[in-house]
Amino acid sequence: MYSIQFDVVKPNDQKGDCASCTLRERIAQLLVLAFENGSGLSRICQAEGEELRRQLHLLFQTAIAMQAAANQPLLSAIKDTQPIGVAIFTEPESLFPLWAQVRSFIQISFGVSPLVAWRMWKNSKILKKHHPPDPHYYLTLLGVHPDFQKMGIARALLDEIHARSEAHPISTGVYLETAKSKNVTLYQHFGYRLMAHLELNGIETFIMFRPNRNE
């Protein structure tokens, strides 16, 4: 048996800086394990084995750094001080500073490849057009350690984000994208609606939105 606690970890929190850095590294490692098999990101990288894991690790480190730049939280499920599930999301009307976007592009260009950086930038511009016009939460990444999948952790993380959206004064719901067709039915079970079905760089992408219950 295990217990799960939820911590909203702001990456730029000045309290316990060393502990915060350790947690961020563990979260990046967790996301590599969760996304290395068949995810949209792993297909964009077009690498295998250790090289794929290295590239994914850098991508997730970059994503966490972007969260810090926008002062956005990370929601993590913790077991015995170890993260076993994490949700990365942005709150309504949050913005990533231009300098952080440029830094991210450069880091991915040199750390992974210019082609991957270009694909990710281009995809983000296309996907941005499909966001709802009204304020909303954007669930960027949801990952659970393979050893703890199908134990209700993803459900608990989603429930927490949904509750935050419904309690937010201006949020109208939660938006996400997934590259796995099997996830569509899963998200529909939680009240998400399929808004669009695209193909980006040869990868199927399903765009979904869950309106708040009071909308």
ZAMITOR-573018 format. One line per 8 residues: for each residue x, y, z of N, C-alpha, C. Coordinates in nm, 4 decimals, always signed. Atoms other than C-alpha are relative to their C-alpha. Layout:
REM residues N
X:Y:Z:X:Y:Z:X:Y:Z; ...
REM end
This chain:
REM residues 215
+0.0835:-0.1196:+0.0000:+0.0000:+0.0000:+0.0000:+0.0876:+0.1254:+0.0000; -0.0724:-0.1265:+0.0039:+0.1055:+0.3570:-0.0533:-0.1001:+0.1129:+0.0095; +0.0857:-0.1189:-0.0066:-0.0293:+0.7020:+0.0016:+0.0534:+0.1024:-0.0984; -0.0375:-0.1017:+0.0980:-0.0295:+0.9875:-0.2451:-0.0319:+0.1365:+0.0568; +0.0261:-0.1381:-0.0378:+0.0062:+1.3501:-0.1586:+0.0278:+0.0880:-0.1203; -0.0163:-0.0908:+0.1123:-0.0210:+1.6391:-0.3960:+0.0738:+0.1243:+0.0458; -0.0776:-0.1205:-0.0278:+0.2363:+1.9141:-0.3932:+0.0017:+0.0860:-0.1246; -0.0156:-0.0936:+0.1100:+0.2151:+2.2182:-0.6123:+0.1388:+0.0594:+0.0130
-0.1397:-0.0386:-0.0082:+0.5838:+2.2750:-0.6778:+0.0279:+0.1058:-0.1047; -0.0386:-0.1042:+0.0948:+0.6737:+2.6064:-0.8334:+0.1508:-0.0089:-0.0212; -0.1415:+0.0248:+0.0259:+1.0095:+2.5494:-1.0038:+0.0931:+0.1109:+0.0447; -0.0882:-0.1088:-0.0407:+1.1437:+2.8916:-0.9076:-0.0158:+0.0341:+0.1470; +0.0161:-0.0216:-0.1429:+1.0534:+2.8548:-0.5397:+0.1373:+0.0144:+0.0650; -0.1297:-0.0264:-0.0609:+1.3395:+3.0006:-0.3366:+0.0219:-0.0809:+0.1277; -0.0135:+0.0758:-0.1239:+1.2684:+2.7843:-0.0308:+0.0509:-0.1397:-0.0317; -0.0545:+0.1327:+0.0211:+1.4778:+2.4703:-0.0119:+0.0447:-0.0212:-0.1433
-0.0345:+0.0006:+0.1411:+1.6435:+2.5368:-0.3441:+0.0602:-0.1318:-0.0442; -0.0629:+0.1267:+0.0356:+1.8575:+2.2201:-0.3428:-0.1039:-0.1108:-0.0098; +0.1060:+0.1008:+0.0012:+1.5558:+2.0052:-0.2581:-0.0883:+0.0184:-0.1216; +0.0822:-0.0278:+0.1168:+1.3572:+2.1768:-0.5322:+0.0682:-0.0476:-0.1272; -0.0739:+0.0456:+0.1183:+1.6317:+2.1064:-0.7889:-0.0017:-0.1522:-0.0096; +0.0034:+0.1464:-0.0016:+1.6409:+1.7407:-0.6841:-0.1354:-0.0512:-0.0455; +0.1342:+0.0419:+0.0391:+1.2644:+1.7093:-0.7199:-0.0220:+0.0219:-0.1493; +0.0160:-0.0272:+0.1426:+1.2726:+1.8718:-1.0640:+0.0725:-0.1045:-0.0842
-0.0759:+0.1017:+0.0727:+1.5397:+1.6246:-1.1765:-0.0743:-0.1339:+0.0039; +0.0746:+0.1257:-0.0115:+1.3348:+1.3309:-1.0458:-0.1247:+0.0025:-0.0884; +0.1180:-0.0130:+0.0854:+1.0289:+1.4627:-1.2285:+0.0388:-0.0181:-0.1466; -0.0471:+0.0173:+0.1380:+1.2268:+1.4855:-1.5537:+0.0271:-0.1472:-0.0290; -0.0286:+0.1422:+0.0175:+1.3454:+1.1263:-1.5064:-0.1289:-0.0812:-0.0081; +0.1294:+0.0678:+0.0026:+0.9897:+1.0127:-1.4331:-0.0676:+0.0154:-0.1357; +0.0646:-0.0260:+0.1278:+0.8597:+1.1757:-1.7509:+0.0668:-0.0771:-0.1137; -0.0691:+0.0808:+0.1013:+1.1265:+0.9996:-1.9586:-0.0561:-0.1416:-0.0003
+0.0531:+0.1360:-0.0101:+1.0027:+0.6632:-1.8308:-0.1437:-0.0078:-0.0506; +0.1414:+0.0000:+0.0374:+0.6402:+0.7608:-1.8917:-0.0214:+0.0211:-0.1496; +0.0226:-0.0409:+0.1388:+0.6904:+0.8920:-2.2467:+0.0921:-0.0663:-0.1022; -0.0973:+0.0526:+0.0963:+0.9685:+0.6845:-2.4024:-0.0601:-0.1013:-0.0973; +0.0572:+0.1029:+0.0860:+0.7360:+0.4246:-2.5543:-0.1228:+0.0511:-0.0756; +0.1114:-0.0300:+0.0881:+0.5220:+0.5432:-2.8439:-0.0664:+0.1346:+0.0151; +0.0603:-0.1321:-0.0158:+0.4526:+0.8998:-2.7358:+0.0299:+0.0865:-0.1216; -0.0259:-0.0929:+0.1093:+0.4326:+1.1889:-2.9793:+0.1403:+0.0571:+0.0066
-0.1343:-0.0558:-0.0153:+0.7527:+1.3340:-2.8357:+0.1071:-0.0996:-0.0428; -0.1013:+0.0994:+0.0374:+0.9453:+1.0088:-2.8781:+0.0046:-0.0182:-0.1514; +0.0015:+0.0128:+0.1464:+0.8347:+0.9928:-3.2430:+0.0590:+0.1229:-0.0684; -0.0622:-0.1204:+0.0551:+0.9393:+1.3525:-3.3060:+0.1519:-0.0108:+0.0073; -0.1458:+0.0116:-0.0173:+1.2875:+1.2748:-3.1713:+0.0612:-0.0966:-0.1010; -0.0485:+0.0993:+0.0961:+1.3243:+0.9743:-3.4069:+0.1348:-0.0580:+0.0429; -0.1199:+0.0637:-0.0534:+1.5869:+0.8177:-3.1822:-0.0444:-0.1247:+0.0768; +0.0306:+0.1232:-0.0717:+1.6090:+0.4916:-2.9886:+0.0925:-0.0158:+0.1195
-0.0852:+0.0391:-0.1115:+1.7449:+0.3514:-2.6646:+0.0478:+0.1166:+0.0841; -0.0570:-0.1021:-0.0882:+1.9763:+0.5648:-2.4568:-0.0030:+0.1384:-0.0627; +0.0031:-0.1311:+0.0659:+1.9875:+0.8407:-2.7158:-0.1396:+0.0612:+0.0089; +0.1360:-0.0509:-0.0153:+1.6080:+0.8720:-2.7085:-0.0231:+0.0493:+0.1424; +0.0192:-0.0395:-0.1398:+1.6093:+0.8832:-2.3281:+0.0759:+0.1281:+0.0322; -0.0770:-0.1228:-0.0226:+1.8818:+1.1497:-2.3325:-0.0737:+0.1200:-0.0575; +0.0705:-0.1110:+0.0636:+1.6846:+1.3647:-2.5743:-0.1278:+0.0358:+0.0756; +0.1222:-0.0259:-0.0765:+1.3589:+1.3253:-2.3823:+0.0314:+0.0686:+0.1317
-0.0386:-0.0607:-0.1274:+1.5357:+1.4126:-2.0580:+0.0266:+0.1491:-0.0176; -0.0266:-0.1413:+0.0259:+1.6593:+1.7381:-2.2072:-0.1292:+0.0752:-0.0308; +0.1273:-0.0651:+0.0329:+1.3135:+1.8170:-2.3493:-0.0819:+0.0267:+0.1262; +0.0787:-0.0179:-0.1216:+1.1508:+1.7660:-2.0099:+0.0667:+0.1002:+0.0949; -0.0692:-0.1029:-0.0783:+1.4182:+1.9695:-1.8311:-0.0337:+0.1389:-0.0544; +0.0339:-0.1277:+0.0637:+1.3468:+2.2476:-2.0802:-0.1437:+0.0399:+0.0323; +0.1405:-0.0284:-0.0316:+0.9709:+2.2190:-2.0195:-0.0158:+0.0485:+0.1433; +0.0075:-0.0409:-0.1411:+1.0202:+2.2477:-1.6436:+0.0580:+0.1401:+0.0176
-0.0587:-0.1342:-0.0067:+1.2453:+2.5508:-1.6925:-0.0966:+0.1045:-0.0556; +0.1005:-0.0916:+0.0545:+0.9725:+2.7106:-1.9053:-0.1083:+0.0274:+0.1033; +0.0982:-0.0194:-0.1077:+0.7287:+2.6543:-1.6199:+0.0508:+0.1033:+0.1002; -0.0592:-0.0938:-0.0958:+0.9664:+2.8400:-1.3920:-0.0035:+0.1419:-0.0541; -0.0042:-0.1335:+0.0607:+0.9983:+3.1299:-1.6349:-0.1369:+0.0665:+0.0026; +0.1362:-0.0542:-0.0010:+0.6192:+3.1700:-1.6422:-0.0626:-0.0048:+0.1385; +0.0483:+0.0099:-0.1379:+0.5876:+3.1129:-1.2657:-0.1230:-0.0910:+0.0091; +0.1097:+0.0966:+0.0023:+0.3628:+2.8132:-1.3288:+0.0345:-0.1228:+0.0845
-0.0259:+0.1119:-0.0914:+0.3222:+2.5152:-1.0937:+0.0132:-0.1341:-0.0701; +0.0006:+0.1409:+0.0382:+0.3888:+2.1455:-1.1283:-0.0807:-0.0728:+0.1067; +0.0802:+0.0774:-0.0934:+0.1429:+1.9060:-0.9697:+0.0550:-0.1420:+0.0007; -0.0641:+0.1315:-0.0049:+0.3066:+1.5846:-0.8489:-0.0655:-0.0902:+0.1029; +0.0433:+0.1032:-0.0940:+0.1938:+1.2627:-0.6843:+0.1261:-0.0617:+0.0594; -0.1229:+0.0401:-0.0686:+0.4507:+1.1567:-0.4252:-0.0219:-0.1269:+0.0804; -0.0007:+0.1197:-0.0840:+0.5234:+0.8168:-0.2710:+0.1382:-0.0135:+0.0624; -0.1283:+0.0121:-0.0702:+0.7957:+0.7961:-0.0070:+0.1036:+0.0991:-0.0535
-0.0806:-0.1141:+0.0473:+0.9397:+1.1325:-0.1230:+0.0333:-0.0082:-0.1496; -0.0307:+0.0149:+0.1422:+0.9601:+1.0041:-0.4831:-0.1231:+0.0358:-0.0843; +0.1134:-0.0268:+0.0894:+0.7397:+1.1476:-0.7605:-0.0337:-0.1233:-0.0819; +0.0428:+0.1148:+0.0795:+0.5368:+0.8720:-0.9251:-0.1009:+0.0428:-0.1069; +0.0883:-0.0547:+0.1021:+0.3060:+1.0949:-1.1281:+0.0131:+0.1504:-0.0013; -0.0147:-0.1454:+0.0081:+0.3167:+1.4512:-1.2537:-0.0905:+0.0557:-0.1099; +0.0763:-0.0742:+0.1004:+0.0981:+1.6989:-1.4370:+0.0642:+0.1370:-0.0152; -0.0532:-0.1323:+0.0309:+0.2481:+2.0043:-1.6060:-0.1091:+0.0753:-0.0747
+0.1109:-0.0746:+0.0589:-0.0074:+2.2695:-1.6893:+0.0240:+0.1494:+0.0156; -0.0058:-0.1458:-0.0132:-0.0493:+2.6413:-1.7395:-0.1382:+0.0507:+0.0375; +0.1239:-0.0593:-0.0476:-0.3117:+2.8533:-1.5731:-0.0508:+0.1032:-0.1011; +0.0551:-0.0957:+0.0971:-0.5448:+3.0901:-1.7595:+0.0788:+0.1301:-0.0074; -0.0637:-0.1278:+0.0302:-0.3841:+3.3933:-1.9205:+0.1459:+0.0080:+0.0437; -0.1435:-0.0006:-0.0293:-0.0301:+3.2878:-1.8274:+0.0771:+0.0110:-0.1315; -0.0809:-0.0224:+0.1193:+0.2460:+3.3794:-2.0705:+0.1435:-0.0454:+0.0242; -0.1413:+0.0348:-0.0065:+0.5894:+3.2382:-2.1411:+0.0805:+0.1167:-0.0563
-0.0794:-0.1133:+0.0492:+0.8433:+3.5231:-2.1690:+0.0732:-0.0352:-0.1298; -0.0662:+0.0225:+0.1286:+0.9992:+3.5643:-2.5127:+0.1413:-0.0526:+0.0195; -0.1371:+0.0450:-0.0218:+1.3496:+3.5211:-2.3709:+0.0039:-0.1488:+0.0354; +0.0047:+0.1406:-0.0377:+1.2474:+3.1843:-2.2243:-0.0294:-0.0871:-0.1218; +0.0293:+0.0751:+0.1219:+1.1047:+3.0699:-2.5588:+0.1238:-0.0110:-0.0883; -0.1234:+0.0009:+0.0797:+1.4260:+3.1685:-2.7385:+0.1027:-0.0935:+0.0631; -0.0951:+0.0880:-0.0698:+1.6388:+2.9952:-2.4738:-0.0363:-0.1460:-0.0211; +0.0457:+0.1382:+0.0191:+1.4292:+2.6798:-2.5042:+0.0326:-0.0486:-0.1408
-0.0273:+0.0381:+0.1388:+1.4643:+2.6780:-2.8842:+0.1493:-0.0278:-0.0192; -0.1455:+0.0180:+0.0140:+1.8435:+2.7166:-2.8592:+0.0451:-0.1273:+0.0705; -0.0389:+0.1190:-0.0751:+1.8764:+2.4459:-2.5927:-0.0383:-0.1278:-0.0741; +0.0440:+0.1192:+0.0729:+1.6744:+2.1976:-2.7962:+0.0785:-0.0148:-0.1306; -0.0771:+0.0051:+0.1249:+1.8602:+2.2894:-3.1176:+0.1365:-0.0620:+0.0221; -0.1354:+0.0496:-0.0257:+2.2004:+2.2197:-2.9628:-0.0004:-0.1322:+0.0761; +0.0018:+0.1205:-0.0831:+2.0991:+1.9474:-2.7142:-0.0649:-0.1193:-0.0662; +0.0666:+0.1086:+0.0720:+1.8746:+1.7442:-2.9449:+0.0348:+0.0123:-0.1479
-0.0360:-0.0290:+0.1382:+1.8777:+1.8778:-3.3014:-0.0800:+0.1206:-0.0463; +0.0765:-0.1133:+0.0538:+1.7733:+2.1873:-3.4970:-0.1328:-0.0438:-0.0617; +0.1223:+0.0487:+0.0632:+1.5159:+1.9751:-3.6831:-0.1096:-0.0240:+0.1036; +0.0981:+0.0239:-0.1061:+1.3441:+1.8658:-3.3618:-0.0496:+0.1322:+0.0569; +0.0397:-0.1313:-0.0513:+1.3463:+2.2240:-3.2317:-0.0966:+0.0678:-0.0964; +0.0872:-0.0609:+0.1002:+1.1910:+2.3445:-3.5573:-0.1368:-0.0674:-0.0022; +0.1275:+0.0721:+0.0010:+0.9252:+2.0722:-3.5564:-0.0857:+0.0380:+0.1207; +0.0752:-0.0315:-0.1207:+0.8258:+2.1475:-3.1981:-0.0526:+0.1434:-0.0032
+0.0439:-0.1396:+0.0102:+0.8119:+2.5228:-3.2605:-0.1152:+0.0124:-0.0995; +0.1042:-0.0062:+0.1026:+0.6072:+2.4758:-3.5788:-0.1296:-0.0619:+0.0504; +0.1190:+0.0662:-0.0538:+0.3683:+2.2324:-3.4085:-0.0707:+0.0876:+0.1024; +0.0607:-0.0837:-0.1038:+0.3158:+2.4698:-3.1166:-0.0791:+0.1153:-0.0615; +0.0704:-0.1092:+0.0670:+0.2159:+2.7485:-3.3560:-0.1315:-0.0487:-0.0609; +0.1224:+0.0564:+0.0579:-0.0356:+2.5232:-3.5310:-0.1014:-0.0313:+0.1093; +0.0904:+0.0399:-0.1078:-0.1811:+2.3895:-3.2063:-0.0591:+0.1197:+0.0728; +0.0492:-0.1192:-0.0690:-0.2137:+2.7364:-3.0582:-0.1295:+0.0508:-0.0624
+0.1196:-0.0460:+0.0697:-0.4787:+2.8136:-3.3197:-0.1245:-0.0782:+0.0409; +0.1126:+0.0852:-0.0379:-0.6952:+2.5335:-3.1802:-0.0405:+0.0168:+0.1465; +0.0383:-0.0247:-0.1387:-0.7017:+2.6593:-2.8213:-0.1348:+0.0716:+0.0040; +0.1262:-0.0745:-0.0143:-1.0441:+2.7779:-2.7031:+0.0281:+0.1490:+0.0168; -0.0232:-0.1448:-0.0104:-1.0832:+3.1569:-2.7231:-0.0119:+0.0543:+0.1418; +0.0201:-0.0475:-0.1368:-1.1898:+3.1894:-2.3590:+0.1081:-0.0545:+0.0926; -0.1049:+0.0442:-0.0937:-0.9514:+3.1561:-2.0590:-0.0191:-0.1461:+0.0420; +0.0081:+0.1424:-0.0329:-0.8678:+2.7947:-1.9752:+0.1337:-0.0491:+0.0536
-0.1214:+0.0710:-0.0390:-0.6176:+2.5592:-1.8184:+0.0501:-0.0794:-0.1212; -0.0615:+0.0775:+0.1082:-0.3739:+2.3916:-2.0594:+0.0841:-0.1104:+0.0626; -0.0734:+0.1147:-0.0523:-0.2631:+2.0427:-1.9554:+0.1036:-0.0413:-0.1039; -0.1070:+0.0235:+0.0967:+0.0717:+2.0150:-2.1314:+0.0497:-0.1438:+0.0032; -0.0535:+0.1350:-0.0161:+0.1991:+1.6843:-1.9913:-0.0652:-0.0675:+0.1200; +0.0497:+0.0825:-0.1101:+0.0504:+1.4088:-1.7776:+0.0715:-0.1338:-0.0087; -0.0778:+0.1229:+0.0042:+0.2806:+1.1209:-1.6893:-0.0008:-0.0729:+0.1330; -0.0039:+0.0853:-0.1185:+0.2795:+0.8302:-1.4458:+0.1096:-0.1034:-0.0183
-0.1056:+0.1006:+0.0051:+0.5717:+0.6014:-1.3651:-0.0597:-0.1337:-0.0445; +0.0547:+0.1278:+0.0492:+0.5241:+0.2678:-1.5508:-0.0361:-0.0991:+0.1100; +0.0278:+0.0941:-0.1090:+0.5345:+0.0742:-1.2215:-0.1274:+0.0346:+0.0762; +0.1163:-0.0440:-0.0764:+0.2375:+0.2734:-1.0898:-0.1179:+0.0365:-0.0898; +0.1114:-0.0277:+0.0897:+0.0153:+0.2968:-1.3947:-0.1179:-0.0928:+0.0294; +0.1253:+0.0728:-0.0224:-0.3480:+0.1766:-1.3814:-0.0285:-0.0191:+0.1488; +0.0273:+0.0026:-0.1437:-0.3607:+0.2508:-1.0083:-0.0788:+0.1231:+0.0439; +0.0819:-0.1154:-0.0338:-0.5741:+0.5646:-1.0257:+0.0757:+0.1296:+0.0177
-0.0801:-0.1209:-0.0213:-0.2882:+0.8150:-1.0156:-0.0334:+0.1054:-0.1053; +0.0364:-0.0955:+0.1050:-0.3692:+0.9741:-1.3517:-0.1376:+0.0591:+0.0285; +0.1338:-0.0485:-0.0349:-0.7335:+0.9988:-1.2441:+0.0070:+0.1046:+0.1107; -0.0109:-0.0932:-0.1123:-0.6348:+1.1681:-0.9189:+0.0613:+0.1327:-0.0437; -0.0608:-0.1232:+0.0513:-0.4121:+1.4176:-1.1000:-0.1007:+0.0795:-0.0831; +0.1013:-0.0672:+0.0815:-0.6884:+1.4949:-1.3499:-0.1084:+0.0624:+0.0881; +0.1032:-0.0532:-0.0896:-0.9445:+1.5366:-1.0719:+0.0462:+0.1294:+0.0664; -0.0537:-0.1193:-0.0655:-0.7170:+1.7883:-0.9026:+0.0027:+0.1183:-0.0961
-0.0043:-0.1081:+0.0985:-0.6693:+1.9915:-1.2207:-0.1413:+0.0475:-0.0331; +0.1387:-0.0376:+0.0272:-1.0420:+1.9829:-1.2959:-0.0575:+0.0852:+0.1129; +0.0496:-0.0771:-0.1145:-1.1171:+2.1063:-0.9450:+0.0590:+0.1406:+0.0004; -0.0638:-0.1325:+0.0049:-0.8675:+2.3895:-0.9862:-0.0634:+0.0864:-0.1085; +0.0626:-0.0754:+0.1081:-1.0218:+2.4907:-1.3163:-0.1387:+0.0484:+0.0400; +0.1365:-0.0366:-0.0371:-1.3736:+2.4886:-1.1756:-0.0036:+0.1045:+0.1111; -0.0061:-0.0996:-0.1069:-1.2643:+2.6963:-0.8761:+0.0593:+0.1325:-0.0462; -0.0658:-0.1209:+0.0498:-1.0774:+2.9487:-1.0901:-0.1052:+0.1020:-0.0445
+0.1046:-0.0996:+0.0296:-1.2669:+3.2776:-1.1341:-0.0284:+0.0219:-0.1486; +0.0254:-0.0268:+0.1422:-1.2231:+3.2983:-1.5125:+0.0195:-0.1215:-0.0904; -0.0236:+0.1165:+0.0843:-1.1310:+2.9484:-1.6347:-0.1320:-0.0610:-0.0468; +0.1195:+0.0632:+0.0562:-1.3853:+2.7843:-1.8649:+0.0164:-0.1509:-0.0156; -0.0211:+0.1432:+0.0123:-1.2256:+2.4385:-1.8677:+0.1465:-0.0345:-0.0188; -0.1368:+0.0510:+0.0157:-0.9174:+2.2283:-1.9428:+0.0186:-0.0501:-0.1429; -0.0344:+0.0364:+0.1375:-0.7559:+2.1862:-2.2859:+0.1235:-0.0896:+0.0022; -0.1188:+0.0846:+0.0111:-0.5085:+1.9150:-2.3870:+0.0116:-0.0546:-0.1415
-0.0239:+0.0721:+0.1241:-0.3556:+1.7309:-2.6805:+0.0596:-0.1352:+0.0349; -0.0600:+0.1315:-0.0174:-0.2667:+1.3632:-2.7080:+0.0292:-0.0606:-0.1367; -0.0371:+0.0647:+0.1259:-0.0916:+1.1629:-2.9777:-0.0358:-0.1483:+0.0009; +0.0394:+0.1406:-0.0102:-0.2328:+0.8286:-2.8617:-0.1512:-0.0120:-0.0127; +0.1436:+0.0130:+0.0235:-0.5726:+0.7296:-2.9992:-0.0708:-0.0675:+0.1173; +0.0640:+0.0689:-0.1120:-0.6382:+0.5021:-2.7000:-0.0296:+0.0946:+0.1158; +0.0246:-0.0967:-0.1070:-0.6219:+0.8079:-2.4727:-0.1295:+0.0779:-0.0221; +0.1208:-0.0780:+0.0293:-0.9209:+0.9668:-2.6479:-0.1175:-0.0514:+0.0818
+0.1095:+0.0595:-0.0778:-1.1687:+0.7258:-2.4894:+0.0194:+0.0246:+0.1485; -0.0299:-0.0248:-0.1412:-0.9951:+0.7654:-2.1542:-0.0400:+0.1411:+0.0396; +0.0319:-0.1387:-0.0337:-1.0250:+1.1426:-2.1596:-0.1493:+0.0286:-0.0150; +0.1444:-0.0189:+0.0149:-1.3825:+1.1269:-2.2855:-0.0738:-0.0475:+0.1246; +0.0588:+0.0508:-0.1245:-1.4637:+0.9265:-1.9740:+0.0008:+0.1076:+0.1086; -0.0113:-0.1070:-0.0993:-1.3538:+1.2313:-1.7735:-0.0711:+0.1281:-0.0444; +0.0779:-0.1153:+0.0437:-1.5767:+1.4680:-1.9691:+0.0610:+0.0826:-0.1102; -0.0627:-0.0742:+0.1099:-1.3419:+1.5776:-2.2475:-0.0736:-0.0266:-0.1309
+0.0599:+0.0113:+0.1321:-1.4753:+1.6405:-2.5946:+0.1098:+0.0092:-0.1056; -0.0963:-0.0052:+0.1103:-1.2798:+1.5725:-2.9133:-0.0340:+0.1192:-0.0881; +0.0237:-0.1240:+0.0735:-1.2453:+1.9115:-3.0814:+0.0590:-0.0019:-0.1407; -0.0647:+0.0045:+0.1315:-1.0112:+1.8312:-3.3708:+0.0926:-0.1207:-0.0063; -0.0892:+0.1130:+0.0247:-0.8009:+1.5539:-3.5229:+0.0950:+0.0421:-0.1113; -0.0984:-0.0512:+0.0947:-0.4791:+1.6647:-3.6937:+0.1094:-0.1028:-0.0238; -0.1230:+0.0751:+0.0214:-0.1663:+1.5130:-3.8408:+0.1143:+0.0996:-0.0077; -0.1135:-0.0914:-0.0074:+0.1545:+1.6928:-3.7469:+0.1287:-0.0789:-0.0142
-0.1240:+0.0741:+0.0263:+0.4833:+1.5678:-3.8930:-0.0247:-0.1499:-0.0053; +0.0324:+0.1413:+0.0116:+0.3114:+1.2381:-3.9675:-0.0520:-0.0628:+0.1277; +0.0460:+0.0513:-0.1290:+0.1883:+1.2038:-3.6085:-0.1434:+0.0455:+0.0248; +0.1377:-0.0350:-0.0329:-0.1814:+1.1876:-3.5263:-0.0050:+0.0792:+0.1292; +0.0152:-0.0819:-0.1196:-0.2809:+1.4530:-3.2747:-0.1481:+0.0263:+0.0232; +0.1396:-0.0175:-0.0371:-0.6142:+1.4628:-3.0957:-0.0105:+0.1167:+0.0973; +0.0177:-0.1205:-0.0807:-0.7271:+1.7959:-2.9512:-0.1304:-0.0118:+0.0778; +0.1155:+0.0250:-0.0849:-0.9644:+1.7774:-2.6557:-0.0194:+0.1145:+0.1002
+0.0332:-0.1062:-0.0961:-1.1418:+2.0131:-2.4182:-0.1090:-0.0500:+0.0939; +0.0996:+0.0342:-0.1020:-1.3304:+1.9563:-2.0941:-0.0547:+0.1288:+0.0580; +0.0562:-0.1209:-0.0610:-1.5652:+2.2441:-2.0083:-0.0292:-0.0209:+0.1470; +0.0367:+0.0089:-0.1402:-1.6184:+2.3197:-1.6440:-0.1457:-0.0405:+0.0129; +0.1368:+0.0490:-0.0189:-1.9334:+2.1625:-1.5072:-0.0993:+0.1143:+0.0165; +0.0914:-0.1137:-0.0201:-2.0738:+2.5041:-1.4252:-0.0094:+0.0878:-0.1238; +0.0054:-0.0793:+0.1230:-2.0248:+2.6272:-1.7824:-0.1265:-0.0354:-0.0797
REM end
